[in-house]
Amino acid sequence: PNYGYHFTQWDDGNTDNPRMVSATQNITYTAQFDYNQYGISLDVNDSIRGTASGEGTYNYLSERIISATPNYGYHFTQWNDGNNDNPRTITLMQDTSFTAQFDKNLYSVTGVAQNEIQGTVIGSDIVEYLDTVMLTATSNYGYHFTQWNDGNTDNPRLVSAVQDTTFTAQFDYNQYSISLEVNDSLCGTASGDGTYNYLSERTIFAT
């Protein structure tokens, strides 16, 4: 047989090869050949990151498609031989193995203030899937942090990167009190005291 093929039998069903034949008359024997079968073996660099499909045993010179499918949070980078086609067509000429290589996605974790007059947020970053980012909300004078837009009240806050995400820090006014007294309660009164928001304008009266 030539490369990629194998002898199966003669046309009369005999499978001896070589075969001893007695010459008793003119006769023709036809050798029959068939394709060799070769295997495609597939692996991945990390089974948590993805899977590969298309392995099996197929005829010599058949064209087969192999595919690498990343799990959420990961992406296919290349096969172990440097080829980055996905899916990829293989012309089968021998037993072959391929390893699909995956890597983590990069996600942005962004922190912003709902009102930049009231405060700021630091810690925004672009990191790999499942890495953590520490976001810190800092209120300006006269304000205080209340919560993030998703209702979480931790500050600073540790965030795991699972997608591109923006977290908005919400602030509110501090409240300050006005206390009033008079030098002599027999002489008069003062009104307008109480607790009010920062920067609010209040009127006080001396009567």
C-alpha positions in Angstrom: 0.0 0.0 0.0 1.0 3.6 -0.5 1.1 5.9 2.5 -2.3 6.4 4.0 -3.8 3.1 2.7 -3.7 -0.6 3.6 -4.2 -3.9 1.8 -7.5 -5.6 2.5 -7.7 -8.6 0.2 -7.5 -10.0 -3.3 -10.6 -9.9 -5.5 -11.2 -13.6 -4.8 -11.4 -13.0 -1.1 -8.0 -14.3 -0.2 -6.2 -12.1 2.4 -2.7 -13.6 2.2 0.0 -11.0 1.5 2.4 -11.9 0.1 0.5 -14.7 -1.6 1.9 -17.8 -3.3 0.1 -18.6 -6.6 0.4 -21.7 -8.8 0.5 -20.8 -12.5 -2.1 -23.2 -14.1 -3.7 -20.7 -16.5 -3.7 -17.1 -17.5 -5.3 -15.3 -14.5 -5.4 -11.8 -13.1 -5.5 -11.0 -9.4 -6.7 -7.6 -8.2 -5.4 -6.2 -4.9 -7.9 -4.2 -3.0 -6.8 -1.4 -0.7 -8.7 0.9 1.7 -8.1 4.1 3.6 -6.2 4.0 6.9 -8.0 5.6 9.7 -6.3 8.2 11.9 -7.4 9.7 15.2 -7.9 13.4 16.2 -7.3 13.8 19.9 -8.3 17.1 21.5 -7.5 18.6 24.9 -7.7 22.1 26.5 -5.2 23.9 28.7 -7.8 24.3 31.5 -11.1 22.5 31.5 -12.6 25.3 33.6 -12.0 27.7 30.8 -13.5 25.9 27.8 -14.0 22.7 25.7 -12.9 21.4 22.4 -15.0 19.3 20.0 -14.4 17.3 16.8 -12.2 14.5 18.0 -12.7 11.0 16.6 -11.3 8.5 14.1 -11.6 9.3 10.4 -10.3 8.2 7.0 -6.9 9.3 5.6 -7.3 12.7 3.8 -10.7 13.4 5.1 -11.4 16.9 6.1 -12.6 17.4 9.7 -13.6 20.5 11.6 -12.5 21.0 15.2 -13.8 23.8 17.4 -12.9 25.4 20.7 -15.7 26.8 22.8 -14.8 29.1 25.7 -16.8 29.1 28.9 -18.1 32.4 30.2 -15.4 34.8 31.2 -12.8 33.2 28.9 -11.8 33.4 25.3 -10.0 31.1 22.8 -6.4 32.3 21.9 -4.8 29.6 19.8 -4.1 25.9 19.3 -0.9 24.4 20.6 0.7 24.6 17.2 0.1 28.4 17.0 -2.8 28.3 14.7 -5.7 30.5 15.8 -8.4 29.5 13.4 -11.6 28.6 15.2 -13.3 26.6 13.9 -10.4 24.9 12.1 -10.4 22.5 9.2 -8.0 19.5 9.5 -6.9 17.3 6.6 -6.2 14.0 8.3 -2.8 12.5 7.4 -1.8 10.9 10.6 -2.8 10.5 14.3 -2.9 14.1 15.5 -3.6 15.8 18.8 -4.4 19.5 19.4 -4.7 21.5 22.6 -7.0 24.5 22.7 -5.7 27.3 24.7 -7.9 29.8 26.5 -7.3 32.9 28.5 -9.3 35.1 30.9 -11.4 38.0 29.5 -10.6 41.5 30.6 -13.4 43.5 32.2 -13.6 47.1 33.3 -14.9 47.9 36.8 -15.7 51.6 37.0 -16.7 53.6 40.0 -18.3 57.1 39.5 -20.0 59.6 41.7 -23.7 60.3 41.1 -22.9 64.0 41.8 -19.2 65.0 41.6 -19.9 68.1 43.7 -20.8 65.7 46.6 -17.9 63.2 46.3 -15.5 61.1 44.3 -14.7 57.5 43.7 -11.3 55.9 43.3 -10.2 52.3 42.4 -11.5 51.9 38.8 -9.5 49.4 36.9 -9.4 46.9 34.0 -8.7 43.4 35.3 -9.0 39.7 34.4 -12.2 37.8 34.9 -12.8 37.1 38.6 -10.0 39.4 39.8 -11.1 41.9 42.4 -11.1 45.7 42.5 -11.4 47.9 45.6 -13.7 50.9 45.1 -13.7 53.7 47.6 -16.2 56.5 47.7 -15.0 59.7 49.4 -17.5 62.4 50.3 -16.7 66.1 50.0 -17.2 68.4 52.9 -20.9 68.7 53.8 -21.9 65.4 52.3 -21.8 61.7 53.3 -21.8 58.4 51.3 -25.2 56.5 51.5 -25.0 53.6 49.1 -24.0 52.3 45.6 -26.6 52.2 42.8 -27.2 48.4 43.5 -28.1 49.1 47.1 -24.8 47.9 48.6 -23.6 50.1 51.5 -20.0 48.7 51.9 -17.4 51.4 51.6 -14.7 50.7 50.6 -16.2 47.9 48.5 -14.5 44.8 47.0 -15.9 43.9 43.6 -15.2 40.7 41.6 -14.9 41.4 37.8 -17.5 39.2 36.0 -18.5 41.7 33.3 -18.0 45.3 32.3 -19.7 47.1 35.2 -20.1 50.6 36.5 -20.9 51.3 40.1 -22.3 54.7 41.1 -21.7 56.1 44.5 -24.7 58.0 46.0 -24.2 60.8 48.5 -26.5 62.9 50.5 -26.4 66.2 52.4 -25.1 66.2 56.0 -27.5 67.8 58.4 -26.4 70.6 60.7 -28.2 72.2 63.6 -29.0 75.8 64.4 -29.2 76.4 68.2 -30.6 79.8 69.4 -30.4 81.4 72.8 -31.2 84.8 74.2 -29.2 86.8 76.7 -32.2 87.2 78.9 -35.5 85.3 78.4 -37.3 88.3 80.0 -36.2 90.5 77.2 -37.3 88.5 74.2 -37.2 85.2 72.2 -35.4 83.7 69.2 -36.9 81.4 66.6 -35.7 79.4 63.6 -33.6 76.8 65.3 -33.6 73.1 64.1 -31.7 70.6 62.0 -31.3 71.3 58.3 -29.3 70.2 55.2 -25.9 71.5 54.5 -26.0 74.7 52.4 -29.7 75.2 53.0 -30.7 78.8 53.8 -32.6 79.4 56.9 -34.0 82.5 58.5 -33.7 83.1 62.2 -35.7 85.7 64.1 -35.1 87.6 67.3 -38.4 88.9 68.8 
